[in-house]
Amino acid sequence: MNTESNAYGLSIHPMREELYAELHSRPFQVLSSPARISYLAVMLSPDHKQKEFEHFCCLYENFQQQPPSQEGVCYEVDFGSLRVRREKHLEFTSYMFINTKTNEQVSPFDSNALSALPQGWLAALPGTIIAAFHIAIEDARTQPEPDLLSVKSGFESMRLVGSRPQNGDAQVWTTFQLHSDGCGRFLIYNKNMSDSQLGRMVQRVVEIETYRLMALLGLPIARKYNSQLAKMDEQLATTTARLADSTEKLDEQALLAELIDMAAWVEAARAQTTFRFSATNAYHDLVLKRLTELKEDEVSGHLTITEFMTRRLTPAVRTCKATGDHLENLSRRIDRVSDMMRTRVEMSIQSQNQHLLASMDRRSKIQLAMQHTVEGLSVAAISYYSVGLLKFIIEAVYDKGVHFDKSLVIGLSVPLVVGGVWFTTRKIHKRFLLLAKAREEQEKRSESKK
């Protein structure tokens, strides 16, 4: 491992500086009020990531500044009338456009930071937008807060969600809805916060809105699979009932093929949903953490951001979790039914093997009886031909002048020949049996050594 030395002569881990820098890779914003902020979260395919970075570098060229030479986690650049902050996340890239020069004569949302961008740059931005909203920050220390009707007019008379975060040092209004320009809106009144505190609070609000949208990406997928899972449950219940019915004659191959198809569908569904549902849980946890950090007080008559989120977002996340658990449970049930089906098939095969072995045993006994019969016939045939050959020898001896009773000698030779043939046949048969037994014992010893 390559190491470097510091002033004290110590060996330094090569990743030490990188590990230190990681904690400072996304510094909090420092924001003054009033200000106008526009935020975009862009989801990019692998093919678009490099194009998006090159498009970001075009901003530097439009404002006659030197672009970065390589991709980074977070870039923050001041173009004078416009500040831009770009952050790279796992699934999306975010842009925060900040304009601190505001016109107090117009409504907070009549102008936004996007108007300061070069013409055509925003339309050519690669990827798809998942979050887009404007944040209007007003300074309540220099001017009184407007009445509720004025606030509502800025949100096109939609139902408001409001709270007093940071223990009442600010007031936040929003609707968590899209407005006529296709973007969401947040109105923040800074009552008693420093620029650093305001920057941290705005960052939390931005993350709450972005992460809650990312968390909800899993809900349409969960709804899509829920209806199909109900049908799959019924199909599996029917299959299990057929398997449990001992009176019904089953086509085991067809049933096993049906279970394989069901298992393949479930595994394909898990492959498509596991990451999305895990991401939903992770984003939900981040939203809850950011809500806790807001330290909200209630605005009389309105839901706080925390109340609204926990009431609407949490059930959606639970639906995703329930769908994921349903898929896991269905996969386990299919595995158990498949095991039972395989056991049944194996038992059927074993039963067939037993019948086959019994049939083979009967055949071997018949073959053995036939073999003994053939051996007896063979002894008779060999003895017959042997006695015939012996008869020629006896007659040849008799013709040479040796006188004896030929009929008696031939008659006495018959039992001797038959006995000799039978004895020789049994001896050969016994030898083959000994050889077969020795080979069988040798095979058993070799198997036991393995």
C-alpha positions as CSV (number, residue, x, y, z in Angstrom):
1,M,0.0,0.0,0.0
2,N,1.4,3.4,-1.0
3,T,1.7,5.8,1.9
4,E,2.8,9.4,2.3
5,S,4.6,11.0,5.2
6,N,3.5,14.2,7.0
7,A,5.6,16.7,9.0
8,Y,5.8,14.2,11.9
9,G,7.2,11.4,9.7
10,L,4.0,9.3,10.1
11,S,2.8,7.0,7.3
12,I,-0.5,8.4,6.0
13,H,-3.3,6.4,4.4
14,P,-3.7,7.3,0.7
15,M,-7.4,7.9,1.2
16,R,-7.2,10.1,4.3
17,E,-7.6,13.4,2.6
18,E,-10.5,12.0,0.5
19,L,-12.2,10.8,3.7
20,Y,-11.9,14.2,5.3
21,A,-13.2,16.0,2.2
22,E,-16.3,13.8,2.0
23,L,-17.8,15.4,5.0
24,H,-17.4,18.8,3.3
25,S,-18.5,17.8,-0.2
26,R,-22.0,19.4,0.2
27,P,-21.6,22.5,2.3
28,F,-24.8,24.3,3.5
29,Q,-25.9,27.4,1.6
30,V,-25.5,30.9,3.1
31,L,-28.6,32.8,2.0
32,S,-29.6,36.4,2.6
33,S,-33.2,37.6,2.5
34,P,-35.0,38.6,0.4
35,A,-34.1,36.1,-2.4
36,R,-35.7,34.1,-5.2
37,I,-34.7,30.5,-5.6
38,S,-35.6,27.9,-8.3
39,Y,-34.9,24.3,-7.8
40,L,-34.8,21.4,-10.3
41,A,-34.1,17.7,-9.7
42,V,-33.2,15.9,-12.9
43,M,-33.3,12.1,-13.4
44,L,-30.7,11.0,-15.9
45,S,-30.1,7.8,-17.8
46,P,-26.5,6.5,-18.1
47,D,-26.3,7.9,-21.6
48,H,-27.3,11.3,-20.5
49,K,-25.0,11.8,-17.6
50,Q,-22.0,13.0,-19.6
51,K,-24.2,15.2,-21.8
52,E,-25.7,16.8,-18.7
53,F,-22.3,17.7,-17.3
54,E,-21.3,19.2,-20.7
55,H,-24.5,21.2,-20.7
56,F,-23.8,22.5,-17.2
57,C,-20.3,23.6,-18.4
58,C,-22.1,25.7,-21.1
59,L,-23.3,28.0,-18.3
60,Y,-19.7,28.9,-17.5
61,E,-19.0,29.7,-21.2
62,N,-22.2,31.9,-21.4
63,F,-21.0,33.9,-18.4
64,Q,-17.4,34.0,-19.7
65,Q,-16.0,31.8,-16.9
66,Q,-13.7,28.8,-16.9
67,P,-15.7,25.5,-16.7
68,P,-14.6,22.7,-14.4
69,S,-12.3,20.1,-16.0
70,Q,-14.0,17.0,-14.6
71,E,-17.2,15.8,-13.0
72,G,-17.7,16.5,-9.3
73,V,-20.2,15.8,-6.5
74,C,-21.1,19.5,-5.8
75,Y,-20.3,22.7,-7.7
76,E,-21.3,26.1,-6.6
77,V,-20.6,29.1,-8.8
78,D,-21.4,32.8,-8.6
79,F,-22.2,34.4,-12.0
80,G,-22.9,37.8,-10.4
81,S,-26.7,38.2,-10.8
82,L,-27.2,34.4,-10.5
83,R,-25.7,31.8,-8.2
84,V,-25.9,28.2,-9.3
85,R,-25.4,25.1,-7.2
86,R,-25.3,21.7,-8.8
87,E,-25.3,18.5,-6.8
88,K,-24.9,14.9,-7.9
89,H,-27.0,12.3,-6.2
90,L,-27.4,8.5,-6.7
91,E,-30.6,8.8,-8.8
92,F,-30.7,12.4,-9.8
93,T,-28.8,15.6,-10.3
94,S,-30.1,18.8,-8.6
95,Y,-29.8,22.4,-9.6
96,M,-30.5,25.4,-7.3
97,F,-30.6,28.8,-9.0
98,I,-30.4,31.7,-6.6
99,N,-31.2,35.3,-7.4
100,T,-30.7,37.8,-4.5
101,K,-31.8,40.8,-6.5
102,T,-35.6,41.0,-6.0
103,N,-38.2,43.5,-6.9
104,E,-40.4,44.3,-3.9
105,Q,-43.0,45.9,-6.1
106,V,-44.1,42.6,-7.7
107,S,-45.7,39.5,-6.2
108,P,-43.2,36.9,-4.8
109,F,-43.8,34.4,-7.6
110,D,-44.2,36.8,-10.5
111,S,-40.4,36.6,-11.0
112,N,-38.0,33.7,-10.3
113,A,-34.4,32.8,-10.7
114,L,-34.9,30.8,-13.9
115,S,-35.4,34.1,-15.8
116,A,-31.7,34.9,-15.3
117,L,-30.6,31.8,-17.2
118,P,-29.4,32.1,-20.9
119,Q,-32.2,31.7,-23.4
120,G,-32.7,28.1,-24.5
121,W,-30.3,26.6,-21.9
122,L,-33.1,25.2,-19.7
123,A,-35.1,23.7,-22.6
124,A,-31.9,21.8,-23.8
125,L,-31.2,20.3,-20.3
126,P,-30.9,16.5,-20.7
127,G,-33.0,14.1,-18.6
128,T,-36.4,14.2,-17.0
129,I,-37.6,16.6,-14.3
130,I,-38.8,14.9,-11.1
131,A,-38.9,18.0,-8.9
132,A,-39.3,21.7,-9.9
133,F,-40.4,24.4,-7.6
134,H,-39.8,28.1,-6.7
135,I,-38.9,29.4,-3.3
136,A,-39.6,33.1,-2.5
137,I,-37.8,34.3,0.6
138,E,-39.0,37.5,2.2
139,D,-37.5,39.5,5.1
140,A,-40.1,39.9,7.8
141,R,-37.7,42.0,9.9
142,T,-38.0,45.0,7.5
143,Q,-41.6,44.6,6.5
144,P,-44.8,43.2,8.1
145,E,-46.1,39.8,7.2
146,P,-49.0,39.9,4.7
147,D,-52.4,38.7,5.7
148,L,-53.6,35.2,4.8
149,L,-55.5,36.3,1.7
150,S,-52.4,37.9,0.2
151,V,-50.5,34.7,0.9
152,K,-53.2,32.6,-0.6
153,S,-53.3,34.7,-3.8
154,G,-49.6,33.8,-4.4
155,F,-50.6,30.1,-4.4
156,E,-53.5,30.6,-6.8
157,S,-56.0,30.1,-4.0
158,M,-55.0,26.5,-3.3
159,R,-55.3,25.0,0.1
160,L,-52.3,26.0,2.2
161,V,-49.9,24.1,4.5
162,G,-48.0,26.3,6.9
163,S,-45.8,26.2,9.9
164,R,-43.3,28.1,12.0
165,P,-40.0,26.2,11.8
166,Q,-36.9,26.8,13.9
167,N,-39.1,27.4,17.0
168,G,-40.9,30.3,15.3
169,D,-37.9,32.1,13.8
170,A,-39.4,31.7,10.3
171,Q,-42.8,31.1,8.7
172,V,-43.2,28.7,5.7
173,W,-46.2,28.4,3.4
174,T,-46.7,25.9,0.6
175,T,-49.4,23.7,-1.0
176,F,-47.4,20.7,-2.2
177,Q,-49.1,21.0,-5.5
178,L,-48.2,22.0,-9.0
179,H,-49.3,25.5,-10.1
180,S,-50.1,27.0,-13.5
181,D,-46.4,27.2,-14.5
182,G,-45.9,23.5,-13.8
183,C,-43.8,24.1,-10.6
184,G,-44.4,23.9,-6.9
185,R,-44.1,26.9,-4.6
186,F,-42.7,27.7,-1.2
187,L,-43.0,31.1,0.6
188,I,-40.6,31.7,3.5
189,Y,-40.7,34.7,5.8
190,N,-37.4,35.2,7.7
191,K,-38.2,36.6,11.1
192,N,-35.1,36.1,13.2
193,M,-32.6,33.9,11.4
194,S,-29.0,34.5,10.3
195,D,-27.9,33.9,6.7
196,S,-26.4,30.6,7.7
197,Q,-29.5,29.4,9.6
198,L,-31.7,30.5,6.7
199,G,-29.5,28.5,4.3
200,R,-29.7,25.4,6.4
201,M,-33.5,25.7,6.7
202,V,-34.0,26.2,3.0
203,Q,-31.8,23.1,2.3
204,R,-34.0,21.1,4.6
205,V,-37.2,22.3,2.9
206,V,-35.7,21.5,-0.6
207,E,-34.7,18.0,0.5
208,I,-38.1,17.3,2.1
209,E,-39.9,18.2,-1.2
210,T,-37.4,16.3,-3.4
211,Y,-37.1,13.2,-1.2
212,R,-40.9,12.9,-0.8
213,L,-41.3,12.9,-4.6
214,M,-38.5,10.3,-5.0
215,A,-40.2,8.2,-2.2
216,L,-43.5,8.3,-4.1
217,L,-42.0,6.8,-7.2
218,G,-42.6,3.3,-5.8
219,L,-46.3,3.9,-5.3
220,P,-47.5,3.4,-8.9
221,I,-45.4,0.3,-9.2
222,A,-46.9,-1.1,-5.9
223,R,-50.4,-0.4,-7.2
224,K,-49.6,-2.1,-10.5
225,Y,-48.5,-5.3,-8.9
226,N,-51.1,-5.4,-6.1
227,S,-53.9,-6.4,-8.5
228,Q,-51.7,-9.0,-10.1
229,L,-50.6,-10.4,-6.7
230,A,-54.3,-11.0,-5.7
231,K,-54.8,-13.1,-8.8
232,M,-51.5,-14.9,-8.2
233,D,-52.6,-15.7,-4.6
234,E,-55.8,-17.3,-5.9
235,Q,-53.9,-19.3,-8.5
236,L,-51.5,-20.6,-5.8
237,A,-54.4,-21.5,-3.5
238,T,-56.1,-23.5,-6.2
239,T,-52.9,-25.3,-7.1
240,T,-52.2,-26.1,-3.4
241,A,-55.8,-27.4,-3.0
242,R,-55.4,-29.7,-6.0
243,L,-52.1,-31.0,-4.6
244,A,-53.8,-31.7,-1.2
245,D,-56.7,-33.6,-2.8
246,S,-55.6,-37.2,-2.7
247,T,-58.6,-38.4,-4.7
248,E,-57.8,-36.3,-7.8
249,K,-55.4,-37.8,-10.3
250,L,-52.9,-35.1,-11.1
251,D,-50.8,-34.3,-14.2
252,E,-47.7,-33.8,-12.1
253,Q,-45.6,-32.5,-15.0
254,A,-48.2,-29.9,-16.0
255,L,-48.6,-28.8,-12.3
256,L,-44.9,-28.5,-11.9
257,A,-44.6,-26.4,-15.1
258,E,-47.4,-24.1,-13.7
259,L,-45.5,-23.6,-10.5
260,I,-42.3,-22.8,-12.4
261,D,-44.2,-20.1,-14.4
262,M,-45.5,-18.6,-11.2
263,A,-42.1,-18.6,-9.6
264,A,-40.6,-17.0,-12.7
265,W,-43.2,-14.2,-12.6
266,V,-42.6,-13.5,-8.9
267,E,-38.8,-13.4,-9.3
268,A,-39.2,-11.0,-12.3
269,A,-41.5,-8.8,-10.2
270,R,-39.0,-8.8,-7.3
271,A,-36.2,-7.9,-9.7
272,Q,-38.1,-4.9,-10.9
273,T,-39.4,-3.7,-7.5
274,T,-36.7,-4.5,-4.9
275,F,-34.5,-1.5,-5.6
276,R,-37.4,0.9,-6.0
277,F,-39.1,-0.2,-2.8
278,S,-35.7,-0.1,-0.9
279,A,-35.1,3.4,-2.2
280,T,-38.6,4.5,-1.1
281,N,-37.9,3.4,2.5
282,A,-34.5,5.2,2.4
283,Y,-36.0,8.5,1.1
284,H,-38.9,8.2,3.6
285,D,-36.4,8.0,6.4
286,L,-34.6,11.0,5.1
287,V,-37.8,13.0,4.9
288,L,-38.7,12.1,8.5
289,K,-35.2,13.1,9.7
290,R,-35.4,16.5,7.9
291,L,-38.9,17.1,9.3
292,T,-37.6,16.6,12.8
293,E,-34.8,19.0,12.1
294,L,-37.3,21.8,11.1
295,K,-38.5,22.1,14.8
296,E,-42.0,23.3,13.7
297,D,-44.6,25.2,15.6
298,E,-48.2,25.2,14.4
299,V,-49.9,28.0,12.5
300,S,-53.4,28.2,13.9
301,G,-55.9,26.6,11.6
302,H,-53.4,25.0,9.2
303,L,-51.6,21.6,8.9
304,T,-47.9,21.7,9.6
305,I,-45.5,20.3,7.0
306,T,-44.8,17.3,9.4
307,E,-48.5,16.6,9.9
308,F,-49.2,16.8,6.2
309,M,-46.3,14.5,5.3
310,T,-47.0,11.9,7.9
311,R,-50.6,11.8,6.9
312,R,-50.1,11.5,3.2
313,L,-46.6,10.1,2.6
314,T,-46.4,7.5,5.3
315,P,-49.4,5.4,4.0
316,A,-47.9,5.4,0.5
317,V,-44.6,4.2,1.8
318,R,-46.4,1.5,3.8
319,T,-48.2,0.4,0.7
320,C,-44.8,-0.1,-1.1
321,K,-43.5,-2.0,1.9
322,A,-46.6,-4.2,2.0
323,T,-46.3,-5.0,-1.7
324,G,-42.6,-5.9,-1.2
325,D,-43.5,-8.1,1.7
326,H,-46.3,-9.7,-0.3
327,L,-43.9,-10.6,-3.1
328,E,-41.5,-12.1,-0.6
329,N,-44.2,-14.1,1.1
330,L,-45.6,-15.4,-2.2
331,S,-42.1,-16.4,-3.3
332,R,-41.6,-18.5,-0.1
333,R,-45.1,-20.1,-0.5
334,I,-44.4,-21.1,-4.1
335,D,-41.1,-22.6,-3.0
336,R,-42.8,-24.7,-0.3
337,V,-45.5,-25.9,-2.8
338,S,-42.8,-26.7,-5.3
339,D,-40.9,-28.7,-2.7
340,M,-44.1,-30.7,-2.0
341,M,-44.7,-31.2,-5.7
342,R,-41.1,-32.4,-6.2
343,T,-41.5,-34.7,-3.2
344,R,-44.6,-36.2,-4.6
345,V,-42.9,-36.7,-8.0
346,E,-39.9,-38.3,-6.3
347,M,-42.2,-40.6,-4.3
348,S,-44.0,-41.6,-7.5
349,I,-40.7,-42.3,-9.2
350,Q,-39.5,-44.4,-6.2
351,S,-42.8,-46.4,-6.3
352,Q,-42.2,-47.0,-10.0
353,N,-38.6,-48.0,-9.3
354,Q,-39.8,-50.5,-6.7
355,H,-42.2,-52.1,-9.1
356,L,-39.5,-52.2,-11.7
357,L,-37.1,-53.8,-9.3
358,A,-39.7,-56.4,-8.3
359,S,-40.4,-57.2,-11.9
360,M,-36.6,-57.5,-12.6
361,D,-36.3,-59.8,-9.6
362,R,-39.0,-62.0,-10.9
363,R,-37.4,-62.1,-14.3
364,S,-34.0,-62.9,-12.8
365,K,-35.5,-65.8,-10.9
366,I,-37.1,-67.1,-14.1
367,Q,-33.9,-66.6,-16.0
368,L,-32.0,-68.5,-13.2
369,A,-34.5,-71.4,-13.4
370,M,-34.1,-71.4,-17.2
371,Q,-30.3,-71.3,-16.8
372,H,-30.4,-74.4,-14.5
373,T,-32.6,-76.1,-17.0
374,V,-30.3,-75.3,-19.9
375,E,-27.3,-76.4,-17.8
376,G,-29.0,-79.8,-17.2
377,L,-29.7,-80.1,-20.9
378,S,-26.2,-79.1,-21.7
379,V,-24.8,-81.8,-19.3
380,A,-27.0,-84.4,-21.1
381,A,-25.9,-83.2,-24.6
382,I,-22.2,-83.0,-23.7
383,S,-22.4,-86.5,-22.0
384,Y,-24.2,-87.9,-25.1
385,Y,-21.5,-86.7,-27.5
386,S,-18.7,-87.7,-25.1
387,V,-20.1,-91.3,-24.8
388,G,-20.3,-91.4,-28.6
389,L,-16.7,-90.4,-28.9
390,L,-15.7,-93.0,-26.2
391,K,-17.6,-95.6,-28.1
392,F,-15.4,-95.1,-31.2
393,I,-12.3,-95.5,-28.9
394,I,-13.6,-98.8,-27.4
395,E,-14.5,-100.3,-30.8
396,A,-11.0,-99.3,-32.1
397,V,-9.4,-101.1,-29.2
398,Y,-11.6,-104.1,-29.6
399,D,-10.8,-104.4,-33.3
400,K,-7.1,-104.5,-32.5
401,G,-7.6,-107.8,-30.8
402,V,-8.3,-106.8,-27.2
403,H,-11.3,-108.9,-26.2
404,F,-13.8,-107.6,-23.7
405,D,-17.5,-107.1,-23.4
406,K,-18.1,-103.9,-25.4
407,S,-21.7,-103.4,-24.3
408,L,-20.7,-103.6,-20.6
409,V,-17.8,-101.2,-21.0
410,I,-19.9,-98.7,-22.9
411,G,-22.8,-99.0,-20.4
412,L,-20.4,-98.5,-17.4
413,S,-18.8,-95.4,-19.1
414,V,-22.1,-93.6,-19.4
415,P,-22.6,-92.8,-15.6
416,L,-18.8,-91.9,-15.3
417,V,-19.0,-89.5,-18.3
418,V,-22.2,-87.9,-17.0
419,G,-20.8,-87.5,-13.6
420,G,-17.5,-86.0,-14.9
421,V,-19.4,-83.5,-17.1
422,W,-21.7,-82.5,-14.3
423,F,-18.8,-82.0,-11.9
424,T,-16.8,-80.0,-14.3
425,T,-19.8,-77.7,-15.1
426,R,-20.5,-77.1,-11.4
427,K,-16.8,-76.3,-10.8
428,I,-16.8,-73.7,-13.7
429,H,-20.0,-72.2,-12.5
430,K,-18.7,-71.9,-8.9
431,R,-15.5,-70.2,-10.2
432,F,-17.6,-67.5,-12.0
433,L,-19.6,-66.9,-8.8
434,L,-16.4,-66.4,-6.8
435,L,-15.0,-64.0,-9.3
436,A,-18.3,-61.9,-9.4
437,K,-18.3,-61.8,-5.6
438,A,-14.7,-60.7,-5.4
439,R,-15.4,-57.9,-7.9
440,E,-18.4,-56.8,-5.9
441,E,-16.4,-56.6,-2.7
442,Q,-13.7,-54.6,-4.5
443,E,-16.2,-52.1,-5.7
444,K,-17.7,-51.7,-2.2
445,R,-14.2,-51.0,-0.8
446,S,-13.4,-48.4,-3.4
447,E,-16.8,-46.6,-2.7
448,S,-16.1,-46.6,1.0
449,K,-12.7,-45.0,0.4
450,K,-14.3,-42.2,-1.6
